[in-house]
Amino acid sequence: MVSSTNKKDTKPHKENVKKYRGVRQRKWGSCVAEIRDIRMNKRHWLRSAATTDEAALVYDKASIEIKGPNSLTNTLKPTPKESDPIHD
């Protein structure tokens, strides 16, 4: 007798999972925010989060703090540190 249940069927479909920069989902469902240091070729764990959206926000804040206002983020846009002389 052949079982109709396949282990691959129990995994969530990738197209249903949002992909964010610096966010990965663990096998058991919790999410992790990490940031890479390309100079040292290392990943730095930031924190665990309940959702991918929450982990993306953690990554964005760390990215702006570490890499500066021109860093690539998921949802946050860095606020300008100085006033724009053109619009003053």
mmCIF file as gemmi writes it, N, C-alpha and C atoms, coordinates in Angstrom:
data_model
loop_
_atom_site.group_PDB
_atom_site.id
_atom_site.type_symbol
_atom_site.label_atom_id
_atom_site.label_alt_id
_atom_site.label_comp_id
_atom_site.label_asym_id
_atom_site.label_entity_id
_atom_site.label_seq_id
_atom_site.pdbx_PDB_ins_code
_atom_site.Cartn_x
_atom_site.Cartn_y
_atom_site.Cartn_z
_atom_site.occupancy
_atom_site.B_iso_or_equiv
_atom_site.pdbx_formal_charge
_atom_site.auth_seq_id
_atom_site.auth_asym_id
_atom_site.pdbx_PDB_model_num
ATOM 1 N N . MET Axp A 1 ? 0.845 -1.181 0 1 0 ? 1 A 1
ATOM 2 C CA . MET Axp A 1 ? 0 0 0 1 0 ? 1 A 1
ATOM 3 C C . MET Axp A 1 ? 0.888 1.241 0 1 0 ? 1 A 1
ATOM 4 N N . VAL Axp A 2 ? 0.58 2.188 -0.84 1 0 ? 2 A 1
ATOM 5 C CA . VAL Axp A 2 ? 1.355 3.411 -0.963 1 0 ? 2 A 1
ATOM 6 C C . VAL Axp A 2 ? 0.645 4.519 -0.209 1 0 ? 2 A 1
ATOM 7 N N . SER Axp A 3 ? 1.409 5.214 0.64 1 0 ? 3 A 1
ATOM 8 C CA . SER Axp A 3 ? 0.835 6.323 1.398 1 0 ? 3 A 1
ATOM 9 C C . SER Axp A 3 ? 0.657 7.534 0.49 1 0 ? 3 A 1
ATOM 10 N N . SER Axp A 4 ? -0.481 8.192 0.618 1 0 ? 4 A 1
ATOM 11 C CA . SER Axp A 4 ? -0.727 9.375 -0.211 1 0 ? 4 A 1
ATOM 12 C C . SER Axp A 4 ? -0.15 10.638 0.419 1 0 ? 4 A 1
ATOM 13 N N . THR Axp A 5 ? 0.356 10.519 1.645 1 0 ? 5 A 1
ATOM 14 C CA . THR Axp A 5 ? 0.933 11.68 2.319 1 0 ? 5 A 1
ATOM 15 C C . THR Axp A 5 ? 2.416 11.764 2.003 1 0 ? 5 A 1
ATOM 16 N N . ASN Axp A 6 ? 2.846 12.919 1.598 1 0 ? 6 A 1
ATOM 17 C CA . ASN Axp A 6 ? 4.245 13.146 1.265 1 0 ? 6 A 1
ATOM 18 C C . ASN Axp A 6 ? 4.783 14.214 2.205 1 0 ? 6 A 1
ATOM 19 N N . LYS Axp A 7 ? 5.992 14.044 2.706 1 0 ? 7 A 1
ATOM 20 C CA . LYS Axp A 7 ? 6.576 15.023 3.622 1 0 ? 7 A 1
ATOM 21 C C . LYS Axp A 7 ? 6.675 16.406 2.993 1 0 ? 7 A 1
ATOM 22 N N . LYS Axp A 8 ? 6.896 16.471 1.695 1 0 ? 8 A 1
ATOM 23 C CA . LYS Axp A 8 ? 7.017 17.761 1.02 1 0 ? 8 A 1
ATOM 24 C C . LYS Axp A 8 ? 5.707 18.542 1.069 1 0 ? 8 A 1
ATOM 25 N N . ASP Axp A 9 ? 4.586 17.839 1.182 1 0 ? 9 A 1
ATOM 26 C CA . ASP Axp A 9 ? 3.283 18.502 1.208 1 0 ? 9 A 1
ATOM 27 C C . ASP Axp A 9 ? 3.057 19.287 2.499 1 0 ? 9 A 1
ATOM 28 N N . THR Axp A 10 ? 3.784 18.985 3.562 1 0 ? 10 A 1
ATOM 29 C CA . THR Axp A 10 ? 3.57 19.651 4.845 1 0 ? 10 A 1
ATOM 30 C C . THR Axp A 10 ? 4.307 20.978 4.952 1 0 ? 10 A 1
ATOM 31 N N . LYS Axp A 11 ? 5.234 21.25 4.056 1 0 ? 11 A 1
ATOM 32 C CA . LYS Axp A 11 ? 5.979 22.506 4.097 1 0 ? 11 A 1
ATOM 33 C C . LYS Axp A 11 ? 5.136 23.631 3.509 1 0 ? 11 A 1
ATOM 34 N N . PRO Axp A 12 ? 5.268 24.859 4.061 1 0 ? 12 A 1
ATOM 35 C CA . PRO Axp A 12 ? 4.524 25.971 3.468 1 0 ? 12 A 1
ATOM 36 C C . PRO Axp A 12 ? 5.046 26.283 2.072 1 0 ? 12 A 1
ATOM 37 N N . HIS Axp A 13 ? 4.159 26.7 1.216 1 0 ? 13 A 1
ATOM 38 C CA . HIS Axp A 13 ? 4.562 27.059 -0.14 1 0 ? 13 A 1
ATOM 39 C C . HIS Axp A 13 ? 5.345 28.352 -0.109 1 0 ? 13 A 1
ATOM 40 N N . LYS Axp A 14 ? 6.468 28.389 -0.811 1 0 ? 14 A 1
ATOM 41 C CA . LYS Axp A 14 ? 7.339 29.563 -0.799 1 0 ? 14 A 1
ATOM 42 C C . LYS Axp A 14 ? 6.64 30.803 -1.335 1 0 ? 14 A 1
ATOM 43 N N . GLU Axp A 15 ? 5.713 30.639 -2.27 1 0 ? 15 A 1
ATOM 44 C CA . GLU Axp A 15 ? 5.061 31.816 -2.822 1 0 ? 15 A 1
ATOM 45 C C . GLU Axp A 15 ? 4.127 32.484 -1.812 1 0 ? 15 A 1
ATOM 46 N N . ASN Axp A 16 ? 3.772 31.78 -0.721 1 0 ? 16 A 1
ATOM 47 C CA . ASN Axp A 16 ? 2.914 32.348 0.31 1 0 ? 16 A 1
ATOM 48 C C . ASN Axp A 16 ? 3.703 33.069 1.401 1 0 ? 16 A 1
ATOM 49 N N . VAL Axp A 17 ? 5.016 32.982 1.374 1 0 ? 17 A 1
ATOM 50 C CA . VAL Axp A 17 ? 5.861 33.584 2.406 1 0 ? 17 A 1
ATOM 51 C C . VAL Axp A 17 ? 6.497 34.855 1.854 1 0 ? 17 A 1
ATOM 52 N N . LYS Axp A 18 ? 6.347 35.971 2.609 1 0 ? 18 A 1
ATOM 53 C CA . LYS Axp A 18 ? 6.975 37.225 2.191 1 0 ? 18 A 1
ATOM 54 C C . LYS Axp A 18 ? 8.476 37.112 2.364 1 0 ? 18 A 1
ATOM 55 N N . LYS Axp A 19 ? 9.211 37.604 1.395 1 0 ? 19 A 1
ATOM 56 C CA . LYS Axp A 19 ? 10.667 37.594 1.479 1 0 ? 19 A 1
ATOM 57 C C . LYS Axp A 19 ? 11.148 38.998 1.791 1 0 ? 19 A 1
ATOM 58 N N . TYR Axp A 20 ? 11.867 39.121 2.877 1 0 ? 20 A 1
ATOM 59 C CA . TYR Axp A 20 ? 12.448 40.39 3.282 1 0 ? 20 A 1
ATOM 60 C C . TYR Axp A 20 ? 13.956 40.247 3.371 1 0 ? 20 A 1
ATOM 61 N N . ARG Axp A 21 ? 14.641 41.325 3.116 1 0 ? 21 A 1
ATOM 62 C CA . ARG Axp A 21 ? 16.09 41.378 3.259 1 0 ? 21 A 1
ATOM 63 C C . ARG Axp A 21 ? 16.422 41.203 4.745 1 0 ? 21 A 1
ATOM 64 N N . GLY Axp A 22 ? 17.36 40.288 5.051 1 0 ? 22 A 1
ATOM 65 C CA . GLY Axp A 22 ? 17.819 40.093 6.419 1 0 ? 22 A 1
ATOM 66 C C . GLY Axp A 22 ? 16.891 39.302 7.312 1 0 ? 22 A 1
ATOM 67 N N . VAL Axp A 23 ? 15.888 38.657 6.726 1 0 ? 23 A 1
ATOM 68 C CA . VAL Axp A 23 ? 14.908 37.9 7.513 1 0 ? 23 A 1
ATOM 69 C C . VAL Axp A 23 ? 14.856 36.475 6.995 1 0 ? 23 A 1
ATOM 70 N N . ARG Axp A 24 ? 14.856 35.543 7.927 1 0 ? 24 A 1
ATOM 71 C CA . ARG Axp A 24 ? 14.651 34.148 7.527 1 0 ? 24 A 1
ATOM 72 C C . ARG Axp A 24 ? 13.684 33.505 8.506 1 0 ? 24 A 1
ATOM 73 N N . GLN Axp A 25 ? 12.966 32.515 8.022 1 0 ? 25 A 1
ATOM 74 C CA . GLN Axp A 25 ? 12.015 31.819 8.864 1 0 ? 25 A 1
ATOM 75 C C . GLN Axp A 25 ? 12.577 30.454 9.221 1 0 ? 25 A 1
ATOM 76 N N . ARG Axp A 26 ? 12.531 30.146 10.498 1 0 ? 26 A 1
ATOM 77 C CA . ARG Axp A 26 ? 13.018 28.846 10.962 1 0 ? 26 A 1
ATOM 78 C C . ARG Axp A 26 ? 12.027 27.752 10.59 1 0 ? 26 A 1
ATOM 79 N N . LYS Axp A 27 ? 12.486 26.511 10.656 1 0 ? 27 A 1
ATOM 80 C CA . LYS Axp A 27 ? 11.648 25.371 10.286 1 0 ? 27 A 1
ATOM 81 C C . LYS Axp A 27 ? 10.372 25.309 11.114 1 0 ? 27 A 1
ATOM 82 N N . TRP Axp A 28 ? 10.438 25.711 12.379 1 0 ? 28 A 1
ATOM 83 C CA . TRP Axp A 28 ? 9.291 25.606 13.27 1 0 ? 28 A 1
ATOM 84 C C . TRP Axp A 28 ? 8.421 26.863 13.248 1 0 ? 28 A 1
ATOM 85 N N . GLY Axp A 29 ? 8.744 27.837 12.378 1 0 ? 29 A 1
ATOM 86 C CA . GLY Axp A 29 ? 7.835 28.952 12.162 1 0 ? 29 A 1
ATOM 87 C C . GLY Axp A 29 ? 8.257 30.308 12.678 1 0 ? 29 A 1
ATOM 88 N N . SER Axp A 30 ? 9.13 30.368 13.685 1 0 ? 30 A 1
ATOM 89 C CA . SER Axp A 30 ? 9.545 31.685 14.178 1 0 ? 30 A 1
ATOM 90 C C . SER Axp A 30 ? 10.495 32.333 13.175 1 0 ? 30 A 1
ATOM 91 N N . CYS Axp A 31 ? 10.623 33.637 13.27 1 0 ? 31 A 1
ATOM 92 C CA . CYS Axp A 31 ? 11.439 34.391 12.319 1 0 ? 31 A 1
ATOM 93 C C . CYS Axp A 31 ? 12.655 34.976 13.012 1 0 ? 31 A 1
ATOM 94 N N . VAL Axp A 32 ? 13.699 35.2 12.247 1 0 ? 32 A 1
ATOM 95 C CA . VAL Axp A 32 ? 14.953 35.736 12.767 1 0 ? 32 A 1
ATOM 96 C C . VAL Axp A 32 ? 15.394 36.895 11.885 1 0 ? 32 A 1
ATOM 97 N N . ALA Axp A 33 ? 15.849 37.969 12.535 1 0 ? 33 A 1
ATOM 98 C CA . ALA Axp A 33 ? 16.432 39.096 11.806 1 0 ? 33 A 1
ATOM 99 C C . ALA Axp A 33 ? 17.942 39.021 11.967 1 0 ? 33 A 1
ATOM 100 N N . GLU Axp A 34 ? 18.649 39.082 10.853 1 0 ? 34 A 1
ATOM 101 C CA . GLU Axp A 34 ? 20.114 39.039 10.842 1 0 ? 34 A 1
ATOM 102 C C . GLU Axp A 34 ? 20.615 40.093 9.871 1 0 ? 34 A 1
ATOM 103 N N . ILE Axp A 35 ? 21.833 40.552 10.112 1 0 ? 35 A 1
ATOM 104 C CA . ILE Axp A 35 ? 22.446 41.499 9.185 1 0 ? 35 A 1
ATOM 105 C C . ILE Axp A 35 ? 23.841 40.992 8.856 1 0 ? 35 A 1
ATOM 106 N N . ARG Axp A 36 ? 24.252 41.153 7.613 1 0 ? 36 A 1
ATOM 107 C CA . ARG Axp A 36 ? 25.564 40.667 7.185 1 0 ? 36 A 1
ATOM 108 C C . ARG Axp A 36 ? 26.582 41.782 7.221 1 0 ? 36 A 1
ATOM 109 N N . ASP Axp A 37 ? 27.771 41.433 7.674 1 0 ? 37 A 1
ATOM 110 C CA . ASP Axp A 37 ? 28.921 42.329 7.605 1 0 ? 37 A 1
ATOM 111 C C . ASP Axp A 37 ? 29.791 41.79 6.486 1 0 ? 37 A 1
ATOM 112 N N . ILE Axp A 38 ? 29.712 42.417 5.317 1 0 ? 38 A 1
ATOM 113 C CA . ILE Axp A 38 ? 30.427 41.876 4.16 1 0 ? 38 A 1
ATOM 114 C C . ILE Axp A 38 ? 31.933 42.024 4.291 1 0 ? 38 A 1
ATOM 115 N N . ARG Axp A 39 ? 32.378 42.987 5.092 1 0 ? 39 A 1
ATOM 116 C CA . ARG Axp A 39 ? 33.826 43.154 5.279 1 0 ? 39 A 1
ATOM 117 C C . ARG Axp A 39 ? 34.416 41.986 6.054 1 0 ? 39 A 1
ATOM 118 N N . MET Axp A 40 ? 33.672 41.489 7.03 1 0 ? 40 A 1
ATOM 119 C CA . MET Axp A 40 ? 34.141 40.374 7.855 1 0 ? 40 A 1
ATOM 120 C C . MET Axp A 40 ? 33.568 39.036 7.385 1 0 ? 40 A 1
ATOM 121 N N . ASN Axp A 41 ? 32.683 39.073 6.385 1 0 ? 41 A 1
ATOM 122 C CA . ASN Axp A 41 ? 32.015 37.883 5.868 1 0 ? 41 A 1
ATOM 123 C C . ASN Axp A 41 ? 31.322 37.102 6.986 1 0 ? 41 A 1
ATOM 124 N N . LYS Axp A 42 ? 30.554 37.839 7.819 1 0 ? 42 A 1
ATOM 125 C CA . LYS Axp A 42 ? 29.839 37.229 8.938 1 0 ? 42 A 1
ATOM 126 C C . LYS Axp A 42 ? 28.407 37.729 8.977 1 0 ? 42 A 1
ATOM 127 N N . ARG Axp A 43 ? 27.539 36.896 9.552 1 0 ? 43 A 1
ATOM 128 C CA . ARG Axp A 43 ? 26.167 37.301 9.828 1 0 ? 43 A 1
ATOM 129 C C . ARG Axp A 43 ? 26.061 37.617 11.311 1 0 ? 43 A 1
ATOM 130 N N . HIS Axp A 44 ? 25.35 38.698 11.633 1 0 ? 44 A 1
ATOM 131 C CA . HIS Axp A 44 ? 25.131 39.07 13.026 1 0 ? 44 A 1
ATOM 132 C C . HIS Axp A 44 ? 23.65 38.897 13.333 1 0 ? 44 A 1
ATOM 133 N N . TRP Axp A 45 ? 23.365 38.06 14.324 1 0 ? 45 A 1
ATOM 134 C CA . TRP Axp A 45 ? 21.998 37.814 14.735 1 0 ? 45 A 1
ATOM 135 C C . TRP Axp A 45 ? 21.489 39.048 15.453 1 0 ? 45 A 1
ATOM 136 N N . LEU Axp A 46 ? 20.321 39.544 15.069 1 0 ? 46 A 1
ATOM 137 C CA . LEU Axp A 46 ? 19.74 40.714 15.71 1 0 ? 46 A 1
ATOM 138 C C . LEU Axp A 46 ? 18.729 40.309 16.773 1 0 ? 46 A 1
ATOM 139 N N . ARG Axp A 47 ? 17.717 39.528 16.355 1 0 ? 47 A 1
ATOM 140 C CA . ARG Axp A 47 ? 16.754 39.032 17.34 1 0 ? 47 A 1
ATOM 141 C C . ARG Axp A 47 ? 15.72 38.148 16.675 1 0 ? 47 A 1
ATOM 142 N N . SER Axp A 48 ? 15.015 37.386 17.477 1 0 ? 48 A 1
ATOM 143 C CA . SER Axp A 48 ? 13.9 36.578 16.99 1 0 ? 48 A 1
ATOM 144 C C . SER Axp A 48 ? 12.646 37.435 16.983 1 0 ? 48 A 1
ATOM 145 N N . ALA Axp A 49 ? 11.706 37.071 16.133 1 0 ? 49 A 1
ATOM 146 C CA . ALA Axp A 49 ? 10.449 37.804 16.04 1 0 ? 49 A 1
ATOM 147 C C . ALA Axp A 49 ? 9.322 36.827 15.736 1 0 ? 49 A 1
ATOM 148 N N . ALA Axp A 50 ? 8.111 37.23 16.064 1 0 ? 50 A 1
ATOM 149 C CA . ALA Axp A 50 ? 6.955 36.367 15.839 1 0 ? 50 A 1
ATOM 150 C C . ALA Axp A 50 ? 6.541 36.336 14.372 1 0 ? 50 A 1
ATOM 151 N N . THR Axp A 51 ? 6.751 37.452 13.665 1 0 ? 51 A 1
ATOM 152 C CA . THR Axp A 51 ? 6.325 37.533 12.265 1 0 ? 51 A 1
ATOM 153 C C . THR Axp A 51 ? 7.464 38.033 11.384 1 0 ? 51 A 1
ATOM 154 N N . THR Axp A 52 ? 7.338 37.794 10.088 1 0 ? 52 A 1
ATOM 155 C CA . THR Axp A 52 ? 8.346 38.296 9.155 1 0 ? 52 A 1
ATOM 156 C C . THR Axp A 52 ? 8.308 39.817 9.08 1 0 ? 52 A 1
ATOM 157 N N . ASP Axp A 53 ? 7.125 40.404 9.222 1 0 ? 53 A 1
ATOM 158 C CA . ASP Axp A 53 ? 7.009 41.868 9.199 1 0 ? 53 A 1
ATOM 159 C C . ASP Axp A 53 ? 7.768 42.497 10.367 1 0 ? 53 A 1
ATOM 160 N N . GLU Axp A 54 ? 7.639 41.912 11.547 1 0 ? 54 A 1
ATOM 161 C CA . GLU Axp A 54 ? 8.343 42.41 12.733 1 0 ? 54 A 1
ATOM 162 C C . GLU Axp A 54 ? 9.857 42.258 12.57 1 0 ? 54 A 1
ATOM 163 N N . ALA Axp A 55 ? 10.29 41.122 12.062 1 0 ? 55 A 1
ATOM 164 C CA . ALA Axp A 55 ? 11.722 40.889 11.847 1 0 ? 55 A 1
ATOM 165 C C . ALA Axp A 55 ? 12.28 41.853 10.799 1 0 ? 55 A 1
ATOM 166 N N . ALA Axp A 56 ? 11.489 42.164 9.773 1 0 ? 56 A 1
ATOM 167 C CA . ALA Axp A 56 ? 11.923 43.109 8.74 1 0 ? 56 A 1
ATOM 168 C C . ALA Axp A 56 ? 12.131 44.494 9.33 1 0 ? 56 A 1
ATOM 169 N N . LEU Axp A 57 ? 11.273 44.905 10.248 1 0 ? 57 A 1
ATOM 170 C CA . LEU Axp A 57 ? 11.413 46.202 10.899 1 0 ? 57 A 1
ATOM 171 C C . LEU Axp A 57 ? 12.673 46.249 11.758 1 0 ? 57 A 1
ATOM 172 N N . VAL Axp A 58 ? 12.968 45.161 12.461 1 0 ? 58 A 1
ATOM 173 C CA . VAL Axp A 58 ? 14.195 45.067 13.263 1 0 ? 58 A 1
ATOM 174 C C . VAL Axp A 58 ? 15.416 45.197 12.355 1 0 ? 58 A 1
ATOM 175 N N . TYR Axp A 59 ? 15.405 44.486 11.222 1 0 ? 59 A 1
ATOM 176 C CA . TYR Axp A 59 ? 16.511 44.567 10.266 1 0 ? 59 A 1
ATOM 177 C C . TYR Axp A 59 ? 16.67 45.99 9.738 1 0 ? 59 A 1
ATOM 178 N N . ASP Axp A 60 ? 15.565 46.622 9.366 1 0 ? 60 A 1
ATOM 179 C CA . ASP Axp A 60 ? 15.622 47.978 8.806 1 0 ? 60 A 1
ATOM 180 C C . ASP Axp A 60 ? 16.276 48.955 9.773 1 0 ? 60 A 1
ATOM 181 N N . LYS Axp A 61 ? 15.859 48.912 11.039 1 0 ? 61 A 1
ATOM 182 C CA . LYS Axp A 61 ? 16.425 49.825 12.039 1 0 ? 61 A 1
ATOM 183 C C . LYS Axp A 61 ? 17.923 49.593 12.204 1 0 ? 61 A 1
ATOM 184 N N . ALA Axp A 62 ? 18.336 48.331 12.259 1 0 ? 62 A 1
ATOM 185 C CA . ALA Axp A 62 ? 19.759 48.013 12.407 1 0 ? 62 A 1
ATOM 186 C C . ALA Axp A 62 ? 20.541 48.412 11.162 1 0 ? 62 A 1
ATOM 187 N N . SER Axp A 63 ? 19.968 48.205 9.999 1 0 ? 63 A 1
ATOM 188 C CA . SER Axp A 63 ? 20.646 48.551 8.753 1 0 ? 63 A 1
ATOM 189 C C . SER Axp A 63 ? 20.91 50.051 8.665 1 0 ? 63 A 1
ATOM 190 N N . ILE Axp A 64 ? 19.929 50.854 9.018 1 0 ? 64 A 1
ATOM 191 C CA . ILE Axp A 64 ? 20.094 52.306 8.988 1 0 ? 64 A 1
ATOM 192 C C . ILE Axp A 64 ? 21.135 52.742 10.004 1 0 ? 64 A 1
ATOM 193 N N . GLU Axp A 65 ? 21.097 52.129 11.197 1 0 ? 65 A 1
ATOM 194 C CA . GLU Axp A 65 ? 22.055 52.485 12.25 1 0 ? 65 A 1
ATOM 195 C C . GLU Axp A 65 ? 23.484 52.09 11.879 1 0 ? 65 A 1
ATOM 196 N N . ILE Axp A 66 ? 23.658 50.905 11.306 1 0 ? 66 A 1
ATOM 197 C CA . ILE Axp A 66 ? 24.995 50.386 11.016 1 0 ? 66 A 1
ATOM 198 C C . ILE Axp A 66 ? 25.539 50.912 9.689 1 0 ? 66 A 1
ATOM 199 N N . LYS Axp A 67 ? 24.717 50.862 8.653 1 0 ? 67 A 1
ATOM 200 C CA . LYS Axp A 67 ? 25.196 51.18 7.307 1 0 ? 67 A 1
ATOM 201 C C . LYS Axp A 67 ? 24.923 52.613 6.875 1 0 ? 67 A 1
ATOM 202 N N . GLY Axp A 68 ? 24.094 53.323 7.617 1 0 ? 68 A 1
ATOM 203 C CA . GLY Axp A 68 ? 23.827 54.72 7.294 1 0 ? 68 A 1
ATOM 204 C C . GLY Axp A 68 ? 22.53 54.93 6.532 1 0 ? 68 A 1
ATOM 205 N N . PRO Axp A 69 ? 22.217 56.192 6.245 1 0 ? 69 A 1
ATOM 206 C CA . PRO Axp A 69 ? 20.928 56.528 5.64 1 0 ? 69 A 1
ATOM 207 C C . PRO Axp A 69 ? 20.738 56.023 4.211 1 0 ? 69 A 1
ATOM 208 N N . ASN Axp A 70 ? 21.784 55.634 3.544 1 0 ? 70 A 1
ATOM 209 C CA . ASN Axp A 70 ? 21.656 55.127 2.174 1 0 ? 70 A 1
ATOM 210 C C . ASN Axp A 70 ? 21.558 53.606 2.104 1 0 ? 70 A 1
ATOM 211 N N . SER Axp A 71 ? 21.388 52.952 3.248 1 0 ? 71 A 1
ATOM 212 C CA . SER Axp A 71 ? 21.322 51.491 3.26 1 0 ? 71 A 1
ATOM 213 C C . SER Axp A 71 ? 20.016 51.005 2.638 1 0 ? 71 A 1
ATOM 214 N N . LEU Axp A 72 ? 20.06 49.795 2.116 1 0 ? 72 A 1
ATOM 215 C CA . LEU Axp A 72 ? 18.863 49.183 1.551 1 0 ? 72 A 1
ATOM 216 C C . LEU Axp A 72 ? 18.014 48.637 2.688 1 0 ? 72 A 1
ATOM 217 N N . THR Axp A 73 ? 16.736 48.981 2.684 1 0 ? 73 A 1
ATOM 218 C CA . THR Axp A 73 ? 15.826 48.529 3.728 1 0 ? 73 A 1
ATOM 219 C C . THR Axp A 73 ? 14.609 47.863 3.098 1 0 ? 73 A 1
ATOM 220 N N . ASN Axp A 74 ? 13.803 47.251 3.942 1 0 ? 74 A 1
ATOM 221 C CA . ASN Axp A 74 ? 12.587 46.592 3.479 1 0 ? 74 A 1
ATOM 222 C C . ASN Axp A 74 ? 11.417 47.561 3.387 1 0 ? 74 A 1
ATOM 223 N N . THR Axp A 75 ? 11.148 48.262 4.475 1 0 ? 75 A 1
ATOM 224 C CA . THR Axp A 75 ? 9.983 49.144 4.515 1 0 ? 75 A 1
ATOM 225 C C . THR Axp A 75 ? 10.306 50.542 5.016 1 0 ? 75 A 1
ATOM 226 N N . LEU Axp A 76 ? 11.242 50.662 5.936 1 0 ? 76 A 1
ATOM 227 C CA . LEU Axp A 76 ? 11.568 51.972 6.507 1 0 ? 76 A 1
ATOM 228 C C . LEU Axp A 76 ? 12.396 52.805 5.552 1 0 ? 76 A 1
ATOM 229 N N . LYS Axp A 77 ? 12.122 54.074 5.534 1 0 ? 77 A 1
ATOM 230 C CA . LYS Axp A 77 ? 12.953 55.028 4.805 1 0 ? 77 A 1
ATOM 231 C C . LYS Axp A 77 ? 13.646 55.893 5.849 1 0 ? 77 A 1
ATOM 232 N N . PRO Axp A 78 ? 14.973 55.967 5.825 1 0 ? 78 A 1
ATOM 233 C CA . PRO Axp A 78 ? 15.69 56.742 6.838 1 0 ? 78 A 1
ATOM 234 C C . PRO Axp A 78 ? 15.329 58.22 6.768 1 0 ? 78 A 1
ATOM 235 N N . THR Axp A 79 ? 15.242 58.833 7.937 1 0 ? 79 A 1
ATOM 236 C CA . THR Axp A 79 ? 14.981 60.272 7.974 1 0 ? 79 A 1
ATOM 237 C C . THR Axp A 79 ? 16.284 61.006 7.748 1 0 ? 79 A 1
ATOM 238 N N . PRO Axp A 80 ? 16.243 62.11 7.013 1 0 ? 80 A 1
ATOM 239 C CA . PRO Axp A 80 ? 17.48 62.859 6.773 1 0 ? 80 A 1
ATOM 240 C C . PRO Axp A 80 ? 18.014 63.449 8.071 1 0 ? 80 A 1
ATOM 241 N N . LYS Axp A 81 ? 19.321 63.343 8.276 1 0 ? 81 A 1
ATOM 242 C CA . LYS Axp A 81 ? 19.963 63.854 9.494 1 0 ? 81 A 1
ATOM 243 C C . LYS Axp A 81 ? 20.102 65.372 9.446 1 0 ? 81 A 1
ATOM 244 N N . GLU Axp A 82 ? 20.315 65.904 8.251 1 0 ? 82 A 1
ATOM 245 C CA . GLU Axp A 82 ? 20.506 67.343 8.097 1 0 ? 82 A 1
ATOM 246 C C . GLU Axp A 82 ? 19.382 67.909 7.249 1 0 ? 82 A 1
ATOM 247 N N . SER Axp A 83 ? 19.111 69.182 7.415 1 0 ? 83 A 1
ATOM 248 C CA . SER Axp A 83 ? 18.081 69.796 6.582 1 0 ? 83 A 1
ATOM 249 C C . SER Axp A 83 ? 18.604 69.955 5.159 1 0 ? 83 A 1
ATOM 250 N N . ASP Axp A 84 ? 17.71 69.938 4.225 1 0 ? 84 A 1
ATOM 251 C CA . ASP Axp A 84 ? 18.058 70.052 2.813 1 0 ? 84 A 1
ATOM 252 C C . ASP Axp A 84 ? 18.209 71.527 2.462 1 0 ? 84 A 1
ATOM 253 N N . PRO Axp A 85 ? 19.411 71.99 2.096 1 0 ? 85 A 1
ATOM 254 C CA . PRO Axp A 85 ? 19.622 73.414 1.832 1 0 ? 85 A 1
ATOM 255 C C . PRO Axp A 85 ? 18.833 73.928 0.628 1 0 ? 85 A 1
ATOM 256 N N . ILE Axp A 86 ? 18.437 73.053 -0.263 1 0 ? 86 A 1
ATOM 257 C CA . ILE Axp A 86 ? 17.681 73.47 -1.441 1 0 ? 86 A 1
ATOM 258 C C . ILE Axp A 86 ? 16.27 73.911 -1.049 1 0 ? 86 A 1
ATOM 259 N N . HIS Axp A 87 ? 15.695 73.228 -0.057 1 0 ? 87 A 1
ATOM 260 C CA . HIS Axp A 87 ? 14.316 73.504 0.332 1 0 ? 87 A 1
ATOM 261 C C . HIS Axp A 87 ? 14.203 74.416 1.544 1 0 ? 87 A 1
ATOM 262 N N . ASP Axp A 88 ? 15.282 74.94 2.061 1 0 ? 88 A 1
ATOM 263 C CA . ASP Axp A 88 ? 15.237 75.834 3.233 1 0 ? 88 A 1
ATOM 264 C C . ASP Axp A 88 ? 14.958 77.25 2.834 1 0 ? 88 A 1
